[in-house]
Amino acid sequence: MAESENNHILEDLEETFNRAAKHLQTIISGLSTGQLLNFYGLYKQAVIGPCNTAKPSWYQTQAKQKWEAWKSYGEISREVAMENYIREIARIDPNWKDDIKNSNSSWISVSRLTNTEEELADEDKTFLDWVKEGNESRVLEALKNIPILVDHLDDDGILPIHWAADRGHLAVLRSLIENGADVNSRDSDGQTPLHYAASCGHQELVKYLLSAGAVILKDDDGMEPQDVADQQTKAIFF
């Protein structure tokens, strides 16, 4: 095949890919976090190539998820990534090419993962959504009806108490503990809520956790909460 023909095919592929990436913005509210992460990984692979950045720290939850989504595509070529991206858009919305012709939406970069938690209607939110938002009344209502939710692990091996510590929601954290959450519970990497609160700089949460019986434990990498704490929070431990 002549080089000029190859270049023409590549140009057509890139044009279709860019249109697909633009169309994603019109359907993003109906996609799950898993789907968005998949599109993120494919987009980065298509635009940049194989993942070339260091893995984020364990407490950078969203950044780590995005990195893992990109890294999962290994050494596949940019062209294959574009083809897979286009194919996935077509699978979700078979009429996407017709839809985009009638769309006046402006380009929005898809190189960052949209926070879908903010886009969910109340009736679509789960217990973990309420925890992440810091909605204490909803959390308490859910626990009253289904007490075992307090120990519900999400797909990343993170418990509600870890999310509350990560987001800095003291009232929700207290409610979870008062309803049976283990103050020293560990996530899939061996980190405790104290690790999360310390690394995120939530001083009041660190103080509360210590007063509630949190002990200094090492995670799977041998790190204690004070080892990952920011400067101000670190002072609480000494």
Order of alpha helices (4+ residues) and beta strands (2+ residues): alpha-alpha-alpha-alpha-alpha-alpha-alpha-alpha-alpha-alpha-alpha-alpha-alpha
